[in-house]
Amino acid sequence: MTINHHPSDETLMRMAAGALGSGPALVVSVHLEGCAVCRNRMAHFEAVGGAILDEMPPVPLAADLFGRTMERLQVVQQLQTKERSVNKHPELGIELPRTMQHCEVGPWKWLGPGFKWSKVKIPGSPDEKVMLLKGRAGLHLPAHGHTGLEFMQILSGSLADERGRYFPGDLDEAGDDVDHRPVVGQESDCVCLAALEGDTRLHGLLGRLLRPIVGF
């Protein structure tokens, strides 16, 4: 599998610094699972961040910091254990990446002719805007823009827009300067994982009808 589209340096630096939201971080993590090039880039940014921390002067810590940190970790661990215990992924017709095994994935829901979506919930981050999208071969997806970055990882099939064509393993970042109408490749249905930092600006009558269904 040849991967031609990767997360930007800025995105990987944000992730290495812990400044990337859980939703986009999930999409990037799925990409890293299958991309050795980006795993090496990520390791480089983490090393740079570690070197910067080593050069910073030490700062006294609050006396109760350790106790508060352990309490938070315990709460997160309990939440993740609880959600893992009830996470039963529905039959989606595709094997989910290992990185998504801890997520709660809903069943396919109808969005339009040949177009479905599935809500993805991340333990501890219920408000993240993450979804699986599935389009039939040859489908023209709704025209839309974004109020923030959209991260989209292709899991199967292919998509194309004015900027290029995207195959399994590719990750596309679309900012608020991008207005597009992706088209699913003719060879097969396409399934992708998407996360939003802002909202989707759906255009036209179909967009106005879909917005209340998806919610973002």
C-alpha positions as CSV (number, residue, x, y, z in Angstrom):
1,M,0.0,0.0,0.0
2,T,1.5,3.3,-1.1
3,I,0.5,6.3,1.0
4,N,0.7,9.7,-0.7
5,H,-1.2,12.0,1.7
6,H,0.0,12.6,5.3
7,P,-0.7,14.8,8.3
8,S,1.0,18.1,8.2
9,D,4.1,18.9,10.3
10,E,1.9,21.3,12.4
11,T,-0.6,18.5,13.1
12,L,2.1,16.1,14.2
13,M,3.8,18.7,16.4
14,R,0.5,19.5,18.0
15,M,-0.1,15.8,18.7
16,A,3.5,15.4,20.1
17,A,2.8,18.3,22.4
18,G,-0.6,16.9,23.5
19,A,-2.3,19.9,22.0
20,L,-4.4,18.0,19.4
21,G,-8.0,17.2,20.4
22,S,-9.0,13.6,21.0
23,G,-11.0,13.4,17.8
24,P,-8.3,14.5,15.4
25,A,-5.8,12.6,17.4
26,L,-7.7,9.4,16.8
27,V,-7.7,10.0,13.1
28,V,-4.0,10.7,13.1
29,S,-3.3,7.7,15.3
30,V,-5.1,5.4,12.7
31,H,-2.9,6.9,10.1
32,L,0.2,6.3,12.2
33,E,-0.8,2.7,12.6
34,G,-0.2,2.1,8.9
35,C,2.4,4.7,8.0
36,A,6.0,4.1,9.0
37,V,7.1,7.4,7.5
38,C,4.8,9.4,9.8
39,R,5.7,7.3,12.8
40,N,9.3,8.3,12.2
41,R,8.3,12.0,11.8
42,M,6.3,11.7,15.0
43,A,9.2,10.2,16.9
44,H,11.4,13.2,15.7
45,F,8.9,15.8,17.0
46,E,8.6,14.0,20.3
47,A,12.4,13.9,20.6
48,V,12.5,17.7,19.9
49,G,9.9,18.3,22.5
50,G,11.8,16.2,25.0
51,A,15.0,18.1,24.4
52,I,13.2,21.5,24.9
53,L,11.8,20.2,28.2
54,D,15.3,19.1,29.3
55,E,16.6,22.6,28.8
56,M,13.8,24.3,30.8
57,P,14.6,25.3,34.4
58,P,12.9,23.2,37.0
59,V,9.8,24.6,38.6
60,P,8.5,23.7,42.1
61,L,5.4,21.5,42.0
62,A,2.3,21.9,44.2
63,A,2.3,19.7,47.3
64,D,-0.9,18.0,46.2
65,L,-0.1,17.6,42.5
66,F,0.7,13.9,42.7
67,G,-2.5,13.1,44.6
68,R,-4.7,15.1,42.2
69,T,-3.0,13.5,39.2
70,M,-3.6,10.0,40.5
71,E,-7.2,10.8,41.1
72,R,-7.7,12.0,37.6
73,L,-6.0,9.0,36.1
74,Q,-8.2,6.7,38.2
75,V,-11.3,8.4,37.0
76,V,-10.2,8.2,33.4
77,Q,-9.2,4.5,33.8
78,Q,-12.6,3.7,35.4
79,L,-14.4,5.5,32.6
80,Q,-12.4,3.7,29.9
81,T,-12.9,0.3,31.6
82,K,-16.7,0.9,31.8
83,E,-17.0,2.0,28.2
84,R,-14.8,-0.9,27.0
85,S,-17.1,-3.4,28.8
86,V,-20.1,-2.2,26.8
87,N,-18.5,-1.5,23.5
88,K,-19.9,-4.0,21.0
89,H,-19.1,-2.8,17.5
90,P,-22.0,-3.4,15.1
91,E,-21.5,-5.2,11.8
92,L,-20.1,-2.4,9.6
93,G,-18.7,-4.6,6.7
94,I,-15.2,-3.5,7.5
95,E,-12.5,-4.4,10.0
96,L,-11.8,-1.4,12.2
97,P,-8.2,-0.3,12.9
98,R,-6.7,-1.5,16.2
99,T,-6.5,2.1,17.3
100,M,-10.3,2.3,17.3
101,Q,-11.0,-0.8,19.3
102,H,-11.6,1.2,22.5
103,C,-14.2,3.5,20.8
104,E,-17.9,3.1,20.8
105,V,-19.0,2.8,17.2
106,G,-22.7,3.1,16.3
107,P,-24.5,1.4,13.5
108,W,-24.8,2.8,10.0
109,K,-27.4,5.4,9.7
110,W,-29.0,6.7,6.4
111,L,-27.9,10.2,5.3
112,G,-29.1,10.0,1.7
113,P,-29.2,7.7,-1.3
114,G,-26.0,5.6,-1.2
115,F,-24.6,7.6,1.8
116,K,-24.4,6.5,5.4
117,W,-22.7,7.6,8.6
118,S,-21.8,6.1,12.0
119,K,-21.1,8.1,15.2
120,V,-17.8,7.3,16.9
121,K,-17.5,8.1,20.6
122,I,-14.1,8.3,22.3
123,P,-14.0,7.3,26.0
124,G,-13.6,10.4,28.2
125,S,-14.3,12.8,25.2
126,P,-18.0,12.5,24.5
127,D,-18.2,15.9,22.7
128,E,-15.6,15.1,20.0
129,K,-17.0,15.3,16.4
130,V,-15.9,11.9,15.0
131,M,-17.7,9.7,12.5
132,L,-17.4,7.0,10.0
133,L,-18.7,7.8,6.5
134,K,-19.6,5.3,3.8
135,G,-20.4,6.2,0.2
136,R,-21.4,3.9,-2.7
137,A,-19.2,3.7,-5.7
138,G,-19.4,6.8,-8.0
139,L,-21.4,8.8,-5.4
140,H,-21.0,12.6,-5.3
141,L,-20.9,13.6,-1.7
142,P,-22.6,16.8,-0.6
143,A,-20.7,20.0,-1.4
144,H,-19.3,21.5,1.8
145,G,-16.7,23.7,3.5
146,H,-15.4,23.8,7.1
147,T,-15.2,26.3,9.9
148,G,-12.0,24.5,11.2
149,L,-9.8,21.7,10.2
150,E,-11.4,18.4,8.9
151,F,-9.2,15.3,9.2
152,M,-10.2,12.4,7.0
153,Q,-8.5,9.0,6.9
154,I,-9.4,6.6,4.0
155,L,-10.1,3.1,5.3
156,S,-11.3,1.4,2.1
157,G,-12.1,2.5,-1.5
158,S,-11.1,5.9,-2.7
159,L,-12.2,9.6,-2.8
160,A,-11.3,12.4,-5.1
161,D,-11.7,16.2,-5.2
162,E,-10.1,19.1,-6.9
163,R,-7.0,18.7,-4.8
164,G,-6.3,15.0,-5.6
165,R,-7.3,11.4,-5.1
166,Y,-7.2,9.6,-1.8
167,F,-6.7,5.8,-1.3
168,P,-6.6,3.6,1.8
169,G,-4.0,4.8,4.2
170,D,-4.2,8.4,3.0
171,L,-5.1,11.2,5.4
172,D,-6.5,14.5,4.1
173,E,-6.5,17.7,6.1
174,A,-9.1,20.3,4.8
175,G,-9.1,23.8,6.4
176,D,-11.6,26.6,6.3
177,D,-10.2,27.7,2.9
178,V,-11.4,24.4,1.2
179,D,-14.8,24.1,-0.4
180,H,-15.2,20.8,-2.2
181,R,-17.5,18.0,-3.3
182,P,-15.7,14.7,-3.0
183,V,-16.5,11.9,-5.4
184,V,-16.3,8.2,-4.5
185,G,-14.2,6.1,-6.8
186,Q,-16.0,3.9,-9.3
187,E,-14.1,0.8,-8.2
188,S,-15.9,0.2,-4.9
189,D,-17.7,1.8,-1.9
190,C,-15.6,4.1,0.2
191,V,-15.4,4.1,4.0
192,C,-13.4,6.8,5.8
193,L,-12.9,8.1,9.4
194,A,-13.4,11.8,9.9
195,A,-13.0,14.3,12.7
196,L,-13.8,18.0,12.9
197,E,-12.3,20.8,14.9
198,G,-15.0,23.2,13.8
199,D,-18.3,22.6,12.0
200,T,-19.2,21.5,8.5
201,R,-20.7,24.1,6.2
202,L,-23.1,22.1,4.0
203,H,-24.3,23.9,0.9
204,G,-27.6,23.8,-0.8
205,L,-31.0,22.2,0.1
206,L,-29.4,18.8,0.8
207,G,-26.9,20.4,3.2
208,R,-29.7,22.1,5.2
209,L,-31.5,18.8,5.4
210,L,-28.5,16.8,6.6
211,R,-27.2,19.3,9.2
212,P,-29.9,18.5,11.8
213,I,-29.3,14.7,11.4
214,V,-25.5,14.8,11.8
215,G,-25.5,17.7,14.3
216,F,-22.2,19.3,13.1
